């Protein structure tokens, strides 16, 4: 069995690199951050040059030359990365959270019907869909499309391309985009692209493979940039939600888990697609006969970063401490800073504080944000699972705070388990996917691979208050939905 892995997770706020042993243990890790460009109209973009610089810097900081036997990759999904024939970007990356293509999404549905799209792709196709984004590009930036030779839908795809020179993606990532037939796990027929009006883009779609497959070896040029030896096998793991599912111990049918990062989701492995109309997305599992059902949250821990910067707090510890040192109030927060995807899809939804009064202070605002994020997870869980979860595995960087993890248990009224190295489930899952594809593991839930670090039991002191607030939370978005729509900028603004 391969014992020394180097794994990368190219995320929304930064790239994580980790040395992982054959049992999934994180030996050491590093992270390098990069900026995101946002603008009115739903624009959210990043630069591939920043991604690759972060990958190289994080790798070099680990000083792993000579010890690495294989590389595994994962990262953010549902992006639009256009490269020319020389492998250079023709424009900035359009991120998964970009919602500029709202009008184009309506045109896509009009041309193919929501029912047909759902049958083909497994999901509803909205402004986040690459079908809509590619139509937007065809209308507004046709020169960029014409100049492109490759379309990569995930950050790990780009890292893999830089490492091997091979344009490829994984089926988990592609199942988020609308470009793949979920039944066959192959690109949609070219006639579909023609019917939508993006026939010129079908030629750009890369080869697709199950997450974990080896797509090539590290080139001499990439090895020099990373400080590694050439020829190391490079495995393209499933996109971040898929890798996190495996790394959280949910790779086989059964246990639900939640991921608390800048964005977030609740998910589990299932034998079937999700029921339509429940706000749940169906992703392709690396296993050809399984699916991952996901209820995604566009902005999860990102709300905490926003309120920290808004009030100029020193760090997250101070925000969480000040918030939870006081009892809850009736102040309510809706955490939809960038719109929402589950359990409803609305790119125009926005964040809102409800119930401010003359006594409201900074700590109340902090606490309302923490609680609002957890209410959103509870809402997503209700859509994902018709019955209350008996326990929930909590993963992601947000688990660094024991007090926020306890708040999850209290508001969900469910025992919460935090795995050891919970913020590294993505890199662990990428390695596990590769081990299964290499034949080194027979199962996606090997014994001993998911050690538990902490468990949190619900504290019932505020159960009635949280249940009451949650009911108000559920009612608040429908009441404000028409207001959000009226506040949205017009195309001329």
N, C-alpha and C positions, 0 to 999 in steps of 0.2 A: 504494500500500500504506500502511496505517495505520502511522505511525512512532512514536507515543508512547502507550504503554499504561500503565494503572495496574492492577496485579494484586494480589489478596488471597488468602491461604491461611489459612483459619480452622482452626487445628489443635487438638491436644489440650491443649498447654500454653500456647499463645499464638497471636496473629494476626500474620502476616507481610504487610507491604505492600511492593511494589517497583515502581519505574519501569522498564519494559522497552521496548527499542526494537524496531523491526520485524524485526531479525535475531535476536531472542531474547536480546540482551545485557542484563544487569542493570546499570542505570546507578546506582541507589542503592536502599537498602532500609531498613526499620525493623521492629522487632518489639515487641509489647506482650503481656505475659503475664497470665494470670488463674488463679484457684484452681479446684481440683476438690474436690468433697465426696465422701468415701468413708465407708462404714459397713459393719458386719458384715452378712452375708447377700448380699454381692455388689453392694451399692448403689454406683453411680458416677454423679454428677450434676454439671452445671454450670448457669450462669445465662445466658440470652440477653442480659441487660443488660450482663454482663461482656464478652461477645463484641462487642457493638456499641460499647461504650466503647473497647475495644481497637482495633477497626477505625477509629474516628474519630481516636483519639490517634495511631495509627501513620500514618494518612493525613496528618494535619496536620503531623506532624514532618517529612514529606518536602517540604513547601512547594511543592506542584505546581500551585497555582491558575493556570489559563490555558494550561498546556502539554499537558494530557491530552486525547487524542482518543477513547479508548474504555476501558472497564473490563472486566476478566475476573476471574471468581471460581472458587475451589475451596475444599475444606475436608473436615473429617472426615465420615465417612459412617455410616449405620446408627444414627442417633440417633432419639429420639422427642421432637419439638418440637410441643407443642400450643398453639395460639393461639385466642383467642376472636374474635368478629366484629369487634372493634375492633383486632385485631392484637396484643393483649397476651397474654403467656404465662399459662396457667392453672395451671402447675406448673413446677418446675425441669426442665431437659432430662435425659432418661435417655440416657446415653452408650452407644456401641457396646460398650464393655467391661463394662457392667452385666450381671450374671448372676443377678439376683434371680428371674427367671421360669423357673427350672429345672423346677419342677413343671408349670407351664403349657406348657412346651415338650413335655413328655411327653404332655400332653392333646392338643396340636395334632397330634402324630404319630399318636396313637390314633384321632383323629377322621377323619384324611385318609389315613393310611399314609405311611411314609417314601418309598416308591416313587413315589406320586402327587405328593408334594411335590417330590421331586427332578426328576421329569419336567416339572412346571410351572415351577418356579423355577430349575432348574439346579443347585441345591445342597441339602444337608441343612439342616434348620431346627432350631436348638438354642436355648439360652436367650438368645443374642444376637439372634435373629430378632425382627423387629417383630411377627410374628404372635403369638409367645409374650408379648412385652412388652405388646402391646395387650390380650391376654387377661388378663394380670395386672392391668392398669389397669381392665378391665371388672369384674373381681372385687373388687378392693381400693379403687379410686378411680373408681367409676362417675360420680360428680358431675363429675370433671375431664373425662371423655370427653363427657358430656352438654353441658358448657359450651363445648366446642371447636367451632370453625368450620373450622380448618385443621390438618392434620398435615403437618409438614415433616420429612423423614428425613435431612437433612444440614445442616451448619452454613452452607454456602454458600447453601442455600435461604433461610435466615433473613436472611443479609446481602442477598440479592437482593430479598427481600420488603421489607426496610427501605429499600432504595435505589429500588425501582420501585413498591411497593404491589401487586405481582403474586405470587401464590402459585404456585410452580413448582418442579420438581426435574429432575434429569437421569437418564437411563437407567442410567448407570454406578452412581450412588448407589443408585437404586431396586433394582438387581439384587442389592445386598447385603442387602436387607431381607426378602425373601420375599413382598413385596406385588405383584411384577410377574411376568407370564408372559414368560419369557425368549425364547420363540419369536416372540411378537407384539410384544414390548416395549411392552405396554399393561398396565394394572392387571388383576389377577386378576378373574375373574367374581365378581359379588356373591354368587353362591351359595356360593362357597368361604368367604367371610367368614361367611356365615350358618352353614355347617356347623361352623366352628371355634367359633362363639359370639361373634363380634365384628362382627355385621352392622351395628351402629350406627357403626362406624368407616369403612366403605367410602365414605361421603359426604365424608370428610375428606381423601381422597387428592388431591394437587394434579395439575395437568397435567404430563406427562412429555415431555422432548425430548432429543435427542442432545446430549452435552456440547459446548459451544462456541456454541450458538445464542443469538442476541440475544433477550431476553425483554421488554425495555422500555428506558426511558431514565431517567436520574437525576431524581428529583422535586426541587422547590424546597426542601422540608423536609430531604431527605437531603443535598442539596448544601450547605445551610447548616451541617449538622452536620459534614460532611467538609471544608469549606473549598474546595469545587469549584464550578464553574458548573453550573446545571441543564441537562438535555437531553443529557448524555453517554450514548452507547449503553452498555448493561450486558449483558455476555455471561455466561451461566451455563455455566462450564466443567464438565468431568467431575469427579466426586468425587476426593479426594486420590490414591487409588491409580491412578485413570485418568489424572489430570493428571501424576503422577510418571512413569507409563509413557511418556507422550508426551514429557515433558521430559527423560527419560533416553535418548531415542533409540530406544525400543523400541515405537514406535507402529505400525510395520509388522511383518509376520510375521518372527520371527527371534530377535534378541538378547535374552538374559535380563539382568536387572539386580536389584539388591537395594537396598532403602531402609532406612536406619538412622536412625530418629528415636526419639521416645519409644516408639512402637510400631514395627513393621517388617514387611517382607514381601519375598518374591522373586517375580518375575512376568515374563511375556512375552506378546506378542500371538500369537494362534493362530487358525487357521481353524475350529476346532471347540471344543466344550465339553470341559472336563476329564473324565477318567475318574472315575466314582464310586468312593468308598472309598479314595482316595489322599490325603485330607486337603487337597485343593486346591479352591479356590473359583473358580467361573466368573463373571466380570463381563461386562456388556455394554460393548463397545468403542463409541466414538462412531460408527464406521463400522457400518452396519446388518448387515453380513455377517461381522463379526469379533468375536472374544471376547478377553478378557484373563484368562489363567489365573494365579491368585495363591495363594501359600502364605503366609498371614498369621501374624504373631507378635504376640500381644497386648501383650507387654512386651519391648522390645528395649533401646534406650538408656535407658529408664526404670529398668532395673536399675542402671545406673551412677549415676544421680541418687540412687537409694535408698541405695547403699553409701557414696556421698559424704556424704550427710546422716547416715547411721548412725554414721560415724566422725568426723564434724565436719571433713572435709577442706576446705581453702581453695577448691579449684576442681577441675574435671575434669583439668586439666593435671597437677596434683600426684598425683591418683589414678592416672592412666595412667602417669606417670613412675615413681612408686614401684612400681607393679605390674610394669612391663616392664624395670626396671633389674635384676631378678633372674631367674634361670632358672625354668622352670615346675616345679611340684611335682605331687604326685598328688592334691592337693585338687581336688574337683570341685564345680561349682555348677550347679543346675537353675534356669533363669531364669523360672519360671512364677509370678511374684508375683500375677498376677490371673487365673490359669487359662491355658489355651492353646487355640488354634484349629487349628494345623497343626504337624506332620502328623497330629495327633490332636486331637479336640475334647473338652476336659474342663474345665468351669468350676471344678471342685474342686481341680485341680492347683495346687501351690504351690511357692514357691522352697525350695531345700534345699541345704545344704552337706553333702557326703559325703566322709569321710576326714579329718576334723579330728584332729590329734594334738597332743601337748604342745609340739611345736616350731612349730606353725602360728602365724604372726604376721599383722599387719595387711596387709602387702604380699602375702602368700599369698592372703588373702581378696580383695583388690583384683584380683589376677591371675586368680583362679578365676572371678570375675564376668565379667571381660572375655572370658576363654576360653569360659565357659559360654554367653554370648550368641552367639559365633561358632559353637559347636557346634550351637546351635539353628538357625542359618541353614543350616549344612551339612545338618542333618536335613531342613529344609524343602526345600532344593534337591534332595535325594535323592527326595523325594516329587513334586516338580514335574517333574523331568527324569530319565527313565530312564537317560540317558547323561550322563557328567560334562561340565560346561560347559567349553568350551575357554578362555573368558575370562569375566569377570564385571564388569559396570559397577556401581560402588558409589556410591550417592547418599545424600543426607540430611545432617543436621547432624553426625552422627558422623564424617563424613569430614574434619572440621576437624582431627582427629588423624591425622597421617601414621603414627604408630606403631600405632594401632589398625587402620588400613587395611592396614598390613603384616602384622599378625596375621591378618587375614582371608585374605590371600594364603597365609600359612604353613599355617594350619589347613585351609583348603579345598584347598591344594596346587594352586592355580589362579591365573594372572595376574589381577590386579585393576586396573581402570582407573577413575580418579576424574575426573569431568568438571569443567571450570571452573564455579564457582558451583554446586557439587553440592548445597548445602543449599537452592538455589532452584529445583530441578527442578519443583516443584509450580506455582509461579507461571509459570515458562517454559512448562510444558505447558498451562496454562489459556489462555495467550495463543495458543499454537500451535493448540489446538483451535478457538479463535474465528477465527483466520486461515483455517483450512481451511473452516469453515462460511461465512465471508464470501466465499470464492472467491479469497482472496489467496495461498493456497498449494495446490498440487495434491496434496501428499503430506504424511504425518505424519513423514517423515524428510528434511526439506530439507537439502541440502548446506551445510556450514558452520554449522549451527545448534547443534552439540554439541561445542564445542572441548574437548580433553583437557587437564587440568591436571597429572596425575601418573599414573604407572604403577608397579605394585609386582609384582615377580617373587617366587615362593615361595623362601624360605630353607629348605633341607632339613635344617638342623642338628637340629631336633626332630621331624622327620617321623614317625619310628616312635613317639615318645612321644605325639604328637597323635593318631595313628591308634589307638593303644591306648586313650587316654583317651576318644576318640569312641565306641569300641565299648562302654566302660563307661557312657558318657553315654546311649547308646541303650538299654542294659539297665536303667538306674536308674529311669526313670519307670514302666515296667510293674511293677517290683518295689515301688515306693512307692505306686502308684495306690490299692490298698485302704487304705493308711494315710492318705492324703489324704482319702479318703471318710469314714473314721472320725473324722477331726479336724474335719470340716465342722460348723458350728453347726446345730442343729436348728431348725425353724421357730419354736419357742417361745423361743429364745435371742436 
